Each structure stands twice: as C-alpha cells, then as structure tokens.
Amino acid sequence: MIRELAAGETHLAYAAMLELRPKIGSSADFVKTVNDKQRPQGYRLIASFEDGDEQAAGAAGFRVLDYLAWGHALYCDDLTTREKYRGRGHAGALMDWMVEEARRLGCDGFHLDSGVGPDRQTAHRLYFNKGMRISAFHFQRP
C-alpha cells in the first residue's frame, strides 16, 4: 500500500530515509527538516508499507516545479527501500505512483538523479526497466 504522508506522519519514513541518507540525524531532526524546511518548499513524501510494521518499508520524497530545462516536472529527491524489504517491489511501486502523479498534474516529465558505483546497479536496473534513460551527468562541487 502506498500513500502520501501528512506532516504528522513524517516520522514513519525515517527508517527508510536513514538507510539512503545516513547523515540526516535523529528522527526528530529528520521530521524538523522535512516539515519546517522542505515541505514549505513543495516537498511531498510518500511511503509504502508492509503488514505488521508501522515504519515505511520504502519512501520517496519529491517536488513538482517548473524548470527552464525540463518544463513542468516532477523531480524525485529521494527514493529508498529498507534493506530488509528490498526486492519486494516497493521502489518500483513508489516510482509508478510518482509517474501517475506527474501525469495527473500535467507534468512534462519525471526526473531523478542517482549516485554512481557498484552499489547502485540494482537501482539503475529498476530505472531502466521503468523506461528512464540517462540524459545527463550531474556535477557538483562543495
């Protein structure tokens, strides 16, 4: 089951997000960052659940913005599945939900960035299987 998490439910995505973003701090820090900083900037949070576990098995955070490069687009900031639930379709279902939401909102596309390296091969295989393609490299500098 996938559903959007309201501000009072942000904590339910913490365990999943911690596996993707180990520097997010405590659950309280995560909730404060998402609710006080990111949600006002348009960040939305969805999660998938397994029976018997209150914490999300998988979670995704995204925004719908207007870009010069991409037009009206849904951009996925975060997509993760807890290690013990990987291989059960959570990430794919979360992607499908976001693609459908992008269609519903009249977006021109669905975008995400992914890290590189051998630990990301399974994620990249999922992205290719969902019809995504590599369209650019993302560079950064601290």
DRENLUM-675771 format. One line per 8 residues: number of its first residue (from 1); their letters; for each residue x, y, z of C-alpha. Coordinates in steps of 0.001 Angstrom, whole numbers. Layout:
NUM) A) X Y Z; ... $
//
This chain:
1) MIRELAAG) 0 0 0; 1343 3431 -954; 81 6666 480; 1171 10242 913; 2348 11088 4407; 961 14172 6124; 3243 16334 8252; 2182 14458 11393 $
9) ETHLAYAA) 3305 11188 9798; 6753 12236 8557; 8410 10114 11238; 7067 6963 9539; 9581 7431 6697; 12590 7882 8983; 13953 4301 8991; 13832 4099 5204 $
17) MLELRPKI) 15330 7549 4652; 18097 6868 7178; 19341 3991 5011; 19565 6297 1988; 20710 9432 3828; 22722 8329 6898; 23624 11930 7781; 20015 13055 8436 $
25) GSSADFVK) 20464 12798 12191; 17832 11664 14644; 14208 11031 13834; 13358 14404 15406; 15989 16127 13225; 14567 14443 10113; 10985 15421 10952; 12001 19022 11682 $
33) TVNDKQRP) 13979 19345 8425; 11214 17856 6287; 8303 19633 7963; 9867 23027 8674; 12152 23457 5665; 11323 21089 2824; 7516 20895 2897; 7196 24712 2651 $
41) QGYRLIAS) 9373 24449 -495; 6924 21973 -2048; 8485 18697 -892; 5997 15842 -621; 6554 12457 987; 5040 9102 35; 5598 5699 1573; 4861 2025 1064 $
49) FEDGDEQA) 4180 -281 3974; 4338 -3950 4880; 1803 -5543 7215; 2931 -5561 10825; 5484 -2742 10526; 4482 818 11369; 7644 2234 9756; 7591 2566 5965 $
57) AGAAGFRV) 9227 -242 4023; 10015 2273 1296; 9716 6017 909; 10097 8727 -1688; 10283 12484 -1494; 9562 14681 -4486; 8655 18165 -5696; 6731 19488 -8678 $
65) LDYLAWGH) 8495 22524 -10121; 8877 24474 -13326; 12323 24311 -14923; 13723 26063 -17974; 15411 22794 -18969; 12538 20374 -18327; 9338 22410 -18201; 6713 21447 -15602 $
73) ALYCDDLT) 8273 18386 -13972; 8087 16071 -11016; 11575 15687 -9539; 12260 12793 -7165; 14693 13939 -4462; 14758 10682 -2521; 13769 7083 -3310; 14631 4297 -900 $
81) TREKYRGR) 13627 887 392; 14771 -508 3721; 17300 -3278 3168; 15140 -5995 4715; 12306 -5189 2279; 14345 -4831 -929; 13344 -6982 -3878; 9637 -6872 -2995 $
89) GHAGALMD) 8624 -4140 -5448; 8439 -1150 -3121; 10723 1180 -5112; 9027 279 -8390; 5589 889 -6914; 6728 4238 -5484; 8055 5222 -8915; 4798 4178 -10568 $
97) WMVEEARR) 2862 6301 -8045; 5047 9353 -8784; 4777 8895 -12555; 989 8713 -12239; 1004 11814 -10023; 3123 13607 -12642; 535 12681 -15294; -2328 13799 -13047 $
105) LGCDGFHL) -636 17172 -12518; 98 17664 -16216; 3857 17415 -15854; 6131 17211 -18887; 8349 14598 -17255; 9579 12658 -14247; 13202 13158 -13171; 15648 11848 -10599 $
113) DSGVGPDR) 19397 11793 -10017; 21181 8691 -8782; 24634 8129 -7406; 27183 6063 -9287; 29082 2975 -8274; 28534 -751 -7999; 26166 -363 -5049; 23690 1481 -7303 $
121) QTAHRLYF) 23413 -1152 -10065; 20138 -2593 -8784; 18597 885 -8582; 19790 1736 -12082; 18341 -1511 -13451; 14977 -517 -11935; 15158 2941 -13533; 15892 1461 -16957 $
129) NKGMRISA) 13074 -1080 -16522; 10707 1820 -15734; 11539 3465 -19068; 14036 6030 -17812; 17232 6870 -19675; 20477 8598 -18827; 20061 12097 -20230; 22851 13982 -18415 $
137) FHFQRP) 25532 13758 -15784; 25074 15727 -12609; 28196 17515 -11373; 28700 19126 -8000; 31345 20919 -6032; 31326 21713 -2338 $
//
